[in-house]
């Protein structure tokens, strides 16, 4: 008899594995040609078939200690399969992406990251419930059919060879009495089987447990029953099974590795990826050290550039590059602060912790024969280095800087969570505006358009970009939301970048790389926190400047020390940000913990209620910002305030007092608009918070001498944009287009159009400080020297899209970091997403003709990509795509060298 519990357990395993594979194939089906998908389709299920067979063998009726032990193992495996299958389905339905288990392992170690994962728990529970319901109703069928199939295999293995021999002998006329006996054995197979089934002393065979009988219909359909039809023709069932198995095995062997091996992965093996060890460290380091620039012809000495003033020149592989390696700047103190190791004379000393010499000594016995390259950035030796500091500052900015009207006593850097460029501000008739309107019934669009006109009024004033909202009669709408009253004269307000992109769609990577003017690594999560940035970070430069400040009582603010602070209403201890903050050297930090520990905190006050799993609404910071600014100005300290917003982060909650609007219908069949609608409400909340913040600066009389830099940390994809949502493993342009703006009331307004990234923010700030006369003589000397060494170009000068055949490349690391990377260059509208350490397709787009990337060109290999791009976009685009792949692969390993990834034993 069957035990319902065993059959149900197996059915749960069966449904979990099969449903996960169906969703897995559904997500990948569109990435391969239809004919290839159909040809290889049976082979995709071969690993699942083997897993199910093993599961059925393990989950047999319990009649002994051995079968009991097998059942326990089966229960454990099934529980894991149910959990993994439910999580896989829930994650895929919610985001449109696949869950990577080795990355989920990283989240499990972080309390706040677990909160992020738990936001999808209801979807996982719903998928698990569906699996259980299907398993309940199908348990007898799948258990019996799978058992019958395995019994048929047993018959083939036990009696097939003897019977084939018997047939051959009959055809040769050598059929003996012994052959008749063998034939009789097979003919009476069903009787033999029943005899085994009735034997209580032992199991019938390795596949079918004691007390488990195949049904009569199965015996009639068994692989050898066909021998009763004729002595010369083998069973059709046997031929079919053998042919199908041979076909699956053959196609598995001859098909291309990518992406078909990935498409064949079964759920149990995919889940085991959670235990995947890190790659061999020594092998990885050897790959990094052997990495060479793919286009040496661009480095020819005819393109070399001589030093000029603070510019060190450009001559990769030359004596000039070696002289930079050996230099010790005259401004470097005897005890250099953190961030300046590459100029420290002790950097090669084996007895200095974390020096290059100490690193070599630490690894020489671990990785025999490994020759470490210098990990220090060298602008003279950098194949991609392009500077625009040799060009004039743009007019009319130059005139304003030269006449002394622009004074920058303070700098505030506002890094805006998940803020998309097209919402800074939203403009009527823009693609995102049309998307929102068209989601609404025709009768509601006029009302919705009026609501959208009030979505980002303060973004408009900051950026100097009119949303151009008009009603059907062409009349402008009135503004009812809180609006900051900009006191700058007409035509003044700063530089607004049109064409800005983030360097990373992972917030911590974006935060670190922007503060340090360094490209992030394409590795999982914020591993940059475990090492030091390869460029001096802005707060470390402030610390260096402070070492020359002996007297803060001077009336000249340029002699005052800087007092760097970090203000964010979210948790700091996420993905090691707090470790990186300590290395940056913030002197004053207020985050969620500090707010909650403050005497003003009242958990019953709606102001202090969390709006997401990371933090509180930004207004909870207001008294702390006021206090910080008041104390700094009273003590003659210059302000550097980094403010990281968070309300616009998933799951897009707003405070209780904030009235949400419905920009898109979210009921019934339109529920899929809910996330985007919530996001738009957080955008409006964020817009009003920026008004409150700038009003506070006005109230405290610091606006006229404060440079405020606004930048999105990354974008955010929604179902309205793309078939996936969020930023995880998403290379779509909506996850990367961000606003970048330099606000000062005495800077003329400039709309700066270029394909740039946030790596240019730090050198632009230094350029503004230098040329506005906001630094004393010593600090200006240091800044003028340092600014030449950064990879980003200044955004107050003409942007060099290319130089002597070298493109100005941009790189974008995609959340979580090690899966995909995006590449673009300033001289073309092309973008490319390419796989790093996962199985993903190459995706090429031309944002000039397809700005929303609705029609990408995809391929699974660089060769296929070049051919596909050439056929669709022409030779120039194909050449660019080939270069992009090679340069990106070089860039990946070069960042790991410069960041000394996994080399520091701390």
C-alpha positions, 0 to 999 in steps of 0.5 A: 500500500502507499503511504499518503505522507510519502507520496505527498512529500514526493509530489511537493518535491516534483512540483517544486522542481518542475515549476521552478524550471518552467519559470526559469525557461520562461524568463530565458526563452526570449533570449534564444532563437525559437528553433534552437529553443524547440530543438534543445527543449527536451534536454533542458529537463534532463537534470530535473528528470535525474533529480526527480528519479533520485527523489522517487528512489529515496521516498519509498514506503517505509518498511525498514530502518533503511527506508526510514532513513531514506524518507528522513533525507527525502523530507529534508530535501523536499523541504529545501526544494519547497523553500527554494522553489517558492522563493524562486517563483516569488522573486521572479514574479515580483521582479522579473529576474532570477534569484541567485542563491550565492547572493542571497547568502550575502543578505542573510548575514545582514539584519537590515538586508534581511528586512529587505528580503522579507518585503517579498515574503507574502509572494513567497508564501503565496507561491509555496501555497500554490505548490502545496495545493497542486502537490496535494491533488497530484500526489497519487498520480505523480508518485505512481507514474514515476514509480512505474517509470523506474520499475520499467527501467528496472525491467530493462536492466534486469531482463533486457540483455538476456532477452536480446541475446535470446532473440539473436540466438533464435534468429541464428537457429541456435535456440537452446533449452536454456534459452527457453528458460530465459524466455520464460523468465521474462514472460513470467515477469509480472508473476515474479514481481508479485512474488517479490512484492509478497516477500516480507523478508527483503526488498524486491529490488533497488528501485521499488521498496517492500510493499510497493507494487506497480499497477497492472496497467504499468506491467502491461506497458512495461519495456519488455512486454513488446517481446510478446508481440513478436520475437523479432521486433523490440518493444516500441516503448523501449525504442522510444525511451532509448531514442528520447534519452539518446536525443537529450544526451546528444543535444546536451553534449553538442549544444553551445555552452551559453546559455543552454547549460544555464537553462538546464540547471535544476532547482536542487543544484541551483540552490546548492550554489549558496554553498559555492566557495570563493574562487581560488585567490591565487588564480584570481590574482594571477588573472589580475596581474596578467591583465593588459590593455587591449589596444596598445596602438593607442598608446604609441609614443606619437600620442604621448603628452608632455607635463605642463604645470600641474599636469603630469603628462601622459605616456604609458610605459615610459620613464615619465610614468615611472617618475610619477610612481617615484614622486613625493609631492612637496605638500605631503606631510611627514605623516600622511593622512589616510587616502594618500598612501600612493605618495607615502615614501614608506609605501614599499616598506615591508614593516608598514601595515597595508603598504605594498611591501607588507602586502607582497610579504604577506602573500609570497608564501600563499601564492608561490611565484605571484608577482604583484603589480603596484596597486597605486593609480598612475595618471601618466600610465592610465590608458583611459586618462583624458583630461579637459583641465587644459581647456578654458572654463565655459562662459559665462561661468568663467566671468562669474568666477573671475570677478570674485562673486562666487564664494564657496565657504561651504559645500553640501552634497545631496546624494538622492536615493533612486532618483531618475533624471527624468523626474528632476524635474518631470516635463510635460510630453516627456516619455515618462509623462506620457506613460503616466497619462496613458495609463489613465482613462481618457476622462481622468487625464486632465486631472492627472496632468494637473497633479503631475504639474505639482509633482516636482516644482522644487526640482524645476527651480533647482535645475532651472528647467521648466516642466512646461505644464499646461492645461488643454487651453494652454494655461499654466497650472497654479502651484499649491505644494510647498515651494522654495523661494529661490533668491538667485537672480534670473539666469543664475543658479548653477550647472545642470548636467543633461546626460548624467549616469550613475557609476553603480546601481548599488547605493553603497557603491555609488556613495563610496565611488562618488565621494572618492572619484573612483570607479567601483569594482564589479564584485558582489556588494560593497567590498570596497569598504574592506580596503581603501579607495585608490584615489583620495576621497574628498573628506580625506582631502579636507583632512589634509587641508586641515593640517595646515590650519593653525588659526580659526579666529581669522576673518578670512574663511579660507583659513578656517578648518573644515568640519565634515558631517554625514546626515542620513535618516537611514541605517548606516550599518548596512553593507559595511557603509559604517566601515567606509564612513570611518575611513572617509573621516567624517567628524560628525555623523547623524544616522537612524541610530543617532536620531533614535538615541537623541533626547528629542526622539519620540517613537509615537510622533509620526515624524519618527516612524520608519517609512521603509526598512532602512530609515525615517523620513528626512525631516527627522534630520532637520533639528540635527542639521540646524544644530550642526550648521549653527555650531560650525558657523559659531566655531568658524568651521567650514561645512562639508555636509553629505546628505543621503536621502532614503524615502525614495527607496523601495518599498516607497513609503511616506509618512502618515501626515503626507497625503498620497495621490493616485497618479495611475490607477492601482485597483483591479487589473491595474494593481501592477501600477502600484509600485510606480504610483508609490514611487511617484508619491515619494518623489513629491515628498522628496521634492518638498523635503529639498524645499525645506532643506534649502529654506533652512539654508536661507534661514541660517544665512549660508545659501550665498556662500554654499555650493550644493551638489545634487546627484542621484545615486542610481535610477530605478526600473519599473514594469512600466519601463522594462520587464524587470523591476528594481535595480538587481541584475538590470542593465536598463537605462532607467536604472542609471540615468540620474540628475547631477547639478551644481547649485550656487546662487551666483553661478550663471545657469548652464545646461551642460549636455554630455554623456558623463557619470558621477565620477566627475563630481569630485574633480568639478568641486575641486575645480570650482573651489580653486577657480572661485578663490575659495582656498588659501594659497597652500590648499589651492596648491594641493588641490591644483596638483590633486585635481589633475590625477582624477579620472573624471573630467571637470563639468565646468569645462568643455567635455572631451568626448574622445582624444587622439583616438581614445574614447571617454569610456563610462562604466556602470556596475549593476546591483549586486555587482558581480553579475552584469556591467554596463558600458557607454562612451561620451562620443556615441549614443551606444550602450552595452550591458555585458555579463561579468561572473554570471550567465547573462546575454550581451545587450546593445542599444542606441539611445539616440534612436531608442532612448527608452531602450525598447528595442535592444540587440542581444546575443550570447557571445561577443562574436554573435553580438558584433554580427547582430549589431552590424546587421541592425546598426552598421559597421561603426556600431559593431566596431564600438560594441567589439571595443566596449567588450574588450575595454570593459573586460580590461577595466574589470580586472584593473579596478580589482588591482587598484582597489587591492581587492582581497589582498589586504589581510585586515 
